[in-house]
Amino acid sequence: MSNVAVVKIGTSSLTDVDGVIVDAALRKLGEDVATARTAGYDIVLVVSGAIAAGMPALKLEERPTDVALLQAIAAVGQPRLMERIVEILDWHGLVAGQVLLTSTDFGHRTQYLHARDTLRRLLDLGVVPVVNENDTVADEEIRFGDNDRLAALVAHLVGARTLLMLTDTEGMFTADPRLDEGASLIEEIAEVDDALVAAAGGAGTARGSGGMASKLAAARIASWSGVRAVIAAARRERVVIDALDGLSVGTTVAPKARALSSRKLWIAFARPSAGRITVDAGAVAALARGGSSLLPAGVRGVSGRFDALDAVEVADEAGQVVAKGLVQWSAAALDAAAGKRTGELAPGQPTEVIHRDDMVVFTD
């Protein structure tokens, strides 16, 4: 599986300004995938555009905000998009297989493993899996997410070497090139942090839900997975094969030397956060040293409504997220016990807020 790559292409790269699928863009994608397959790479496609593809068929000019309507539009657009992808790949002698996923498939361990086994089996059969979020039921992701995050999780799922995110820009720039003529391309990023994601801004176009910020967030997931991430222009000639061969085609985010385990990645990025725990400087330092669990004595504040075994963020007193893990306390109980030392806890209360085996620390 060492030659597996995940290639994600966004809505703005597949549709025109009216939301209509551009067939030439799909044909180029098919040619790029076929070239990569001939070179020995196994490709998993993550394709956006179900909602955008469904809008013209329903004679809708503007993307609505109503969740139920978005789900209905996706139900119309997804088969239209997939049908053409199947035709194009078939022309290149490739077999496509559709895989629709939801956040639930990554939020529950058993379903996570089933999804992994299915994708790996498809690759073993020589199939090009075409992955999309199941927008017809995934209301949370329609409102708040996009396929960039999904692509990063899939890259870990299949043990990919590279995650290539194709978009309508050449990569990450020092400033918005549409507004600043002096903006230059950032060819390499050693590490993606919260500040860099925030500086990247919001959605790129009205037709897509992503943008550079979501791609950087996805690249961060990939990096923690030990996967090299590349953000490049879909229109570039030979973009897929050049990116997979290691040529400079856009912005590359380096993988971390030590990748998270499957379970830790699931905790860090697949489980939604139900709340946040603020800790003092001593607790931050202990977590950063590694091997320490979070204790009630280091807790300074609790926000959100969470129960035991929910995923929560751990932040310092400046609001910077330093870790994430599965909490052993409810929010109400932890709020009452914040700052207490182990000997001060009531009988039967957990001595640890988050055990080190259930926590991912983001500080190096």
N, C-alpha and C positions, 0 to 999 in steps of 0.2 A: 504493500500500500504506500510505499515511499514516494511514488510519483503521482500521488493524488493531488489535485488542485481544485479549489472551489472558485468559480467565476461568478460574480454577482453583477448584474446589469440593472440599472435603475430605470424608472418610468420615463424620466426626461430624455434618456438615450434611446428609447424605443418608440416614442410617440411625438407627433408634431404639436404645435401650440394649441390645437383644438382637441388634443387628446386622442387622435386617431393613430393607430399603429402604423409606423413607417416600415413598409416591407423591406426596403433596402437595408435598414438597420438590422432586421432579423436575419436577412441573408448573409450580411457581413459576420454577424455573430456565429451563424452556422459554419461559415467558412473558417473562421478563426478556431472554433472548437475542433473541426475536422483536421486542421493543420496540427493542432496540439496533440490530437489522438494519434496521428501518423508518426509524430515524434516520440511517442511512447508515454504520454501523459494520460492518466485517467481523470476525466473532468466531471465535476458536479456543478450543474448550473443552478443559480438562484435568480429567478426572474421576477421582477416587479411588473406592474402594469395591469393587473386584473381590473381594478376600479377604473383606471383611465381608459382601458379598452372597452369597458362596458358602457361608458357614458355616451359615445356617439350612437350606439345602437338604440339607446333609449332617448336619443335626441335631447340630452342634457348638456348645457354649455358650461356650467360652473359646478365644481366639486361640492356636493352638499356636506353638511356637518352632522346630519342625523345618522346615528349608528345603524339603525335598521335599514335605512335606505342605502347606505354604503355597502352593507352586506348583500342586499339585493342586486346592486350594480355589479359587485364582484362576482356574483353567481352567473351573471350574463357574460361578463368579460373574460373570466378565466378559461372557459372552454374555447372561446374564439382565439385567445392568445396561444393556448396549448396546441390547438389543431394546426396552426401555421408552423409552430416550432417543430412538431412531429414531421410535417411534410418536408421542411427544409433539412432536418437531420437525416431523414430517410433518403433524400436525394444524394447525400454524402455517404450513404451506406451505413449510417449509424442508427441505432435503436434508442428511442427516448422512452423514459418511464416517469410518469408524474408522481410526485410525492408532496402531499399537502400536510403541513405541520401547524401546530398551534403552540402557544406558550405552555400549555399543559403538558405537552410531550417533553418539555425540558424541565418542568417543575416537579414532576413525579419520577422518581428514580427508575421504576420498572418500565414506564413508557419511554424514558430516555434510552434505556438499553435496547428496547424493541426497535426504536427508530434507528439506532446505530446499526443493529444487525441487519435491518432491511436495506439500508443504504449500502452497507458493505457487500451484501449479497448481490445487489444490483450491479455494483462495480465488478464483482467477480464474474458476472454473466456478460460483461462487456457493454452494459447499458449505460447511457448518459442520463443519470437522474436529473430531472428538472423539478426543482424544489420551489415552492411558494408557500407563504403563510395561508392557512385556510381562512381567508377573510370573511367567508360566509358565516363563521361562528366565532372568530377571534375578535370580539368587540374591543377588548383592551388594547390589542396591538393596532387596530385600525385607528383608534383615537390617539394613542401615545407612541406607537412604535413604527418600525419599518423593517425592510428586509436586510438592512445592513447588519443589525444585531443577529438576526436569524442566520445570515451567511457565516458570521464569525463562530457561532455555536455549532453550525454544521461542519465547519472546517475542523474543529476539535473532534466532533463526533466521528468523522471518517479518517482521522489521522492525517490530514492534509499537510503538505509541505508549504503551500502558498495559498493565501487568500487574495484574489484579485478583484477589486471593486471598480467596475467600469462606470464612468459618469460622463457628464458633458463638459467637464473642465480637465485640464492637464494634471491636476493634483492639488496639493495644499500650497497656497501662496502666502507671502509675508503680509499681504493686504488683499482686499477685494480687487482683482484686476479689472473689473468692470468700472471701478471708481477711481483707482489709483494706477496711473500709467507706469509708475516706478515699482510696482509689485513684482516680485520675482518668485520663481518656483522653488519650493523647499524640496530638495531631492531625497534627503534622508532625515528621519526623525529617530533619535535614540530611544526616547520614551514618551508616551502620551500621558499627560497628567490632566487634572480637572481644569486647570487654567487654560491649557491649550484647547481643550474641547469647548470651553465657554467662549474663547476668542474666535472660534470658527463660525459662530452665528447659528442661525436657524435653518429652516427648509430652503432648498435651493430654488425650487420653482413651485408654482401653484399646482402642478400636476403630480408632484411627488410629495411624500411625507418626510423625506430624508434631508440631505444636505451634507456639507462638509463636517459639521459637528457629529452627526450620527456615524459618518464613516471613520472619523478618528476614534469615537467610542468603540466601534466595532474592531478597529485596528488594535485598540488596547486589549480587548478580549483575546484577539488572535495572538498578540504578543505574549500574554500570560499563558496561552496554550502552547507556546513554543512554535507558533506558526508565523512565518514572514507575511506581512501584509503590504499590498501595493494598491495605490489609488491612481488611476490613469484614465485617459480619455478613450471612450469607446470608439471614436471615429479614427483613432490612430491605426495606420496600417500594421498588421502583424502584431497587434498589441498583446494578444494572449500568449503567443509562443515566445515573444521577446521577454515579456515579464516573467514567464516560467523559467526561461533560460538564464535569468539573472541580469538581463540588460537593464539599463536605466530608462524607464518609460514614463515616469511620473514621480510620485512620492512613495518612498519605501519606509515602513516602520519595522525595525529590527525585532526579531523574537527574543524573549528572555532566555538566558542560558539554562535556567531551571524551570521547566514547565510545571504548571499545576497538575495535580492528578485529576482524573475525570470527576471524582466526587467534589474536590475543592473548587473546580471550575463551575460545577453545578451550583454550589453554594454561592460563589462570588458573583456569578453573572446570570444564571438561569432562574434562580429563585427570586421573586420580587421581594423588596424590603417592606416589612410591615411597620417599621418604626426606626427610631435612632436612639442610641445611648451616647451621652456625652461623658468623657472620662478626663481625669486630670493628667498633668504632665508626667507624673510618675508611672501611671498605667500605660501611657503612650510609649514611654521609654522601655518599659518591660516588654510590651508587645513587639516593639521594633527589634529588640535583642533576639527574639525568637524563642519558641519553646514554652512560653508562658500562657496560662489561661487568664481570662479576665475575671477579677474578683469584685465583689460588691464594694470593697473599700475604695476602689478607684473610680467608682461611678459618681458623677456630679449632676446628672440630669437624665430624664427619660421623656421621650416624645413619641406619640403614636399609640395605637391600641394593638398590642400584640400579646400572644399567648406563648407558652412554652413550646419550643421546637419551631417557632417562626424564625424567618431570617430577618436580621436587623443590621443596620449600619452602626459602626462605632466611630465617633468623631472626637477630635480634640476640642478644647474650649474655644478655639477660633472658628470652629465649624468645618474643618478639613476632615474628610472621611479617611480614616487610617486602617480600617478593617471591616469585615463583614462576617457574620457567623450565625449559627443556630442557637438561639437563646434558651436557657433553661428556666427562666422566670417569666411570669406574666408582667406586663407593663406596670400594673397597679402594685403588685408585690415588690417589684424591683424598686419602684419609686419610694416605697416605704423603707426599703433596706439600704438605699444608696448611702455610701460612705461608711457603712458598718464593717468592722473587722469580723473575721470568721468566728471568733469567740463570742461575739455579740449577736449572732444570728439565732433565731428561734430553732428549737429542735425540729429536725425534718426538713428544714430549708436547704436548698442546694448551696454548697460552698463555692461554686463557680457560677458566674453569670454566663460565660461562653467557654466551653472547654477548648483547649488548643487544637484538638483533632477536628473540631467543628468550626474552625475559624480560618479565614484567609486574611493575612496582614499585607497591606498594599505598600507599606514603606519598605525601602531597601536598607 
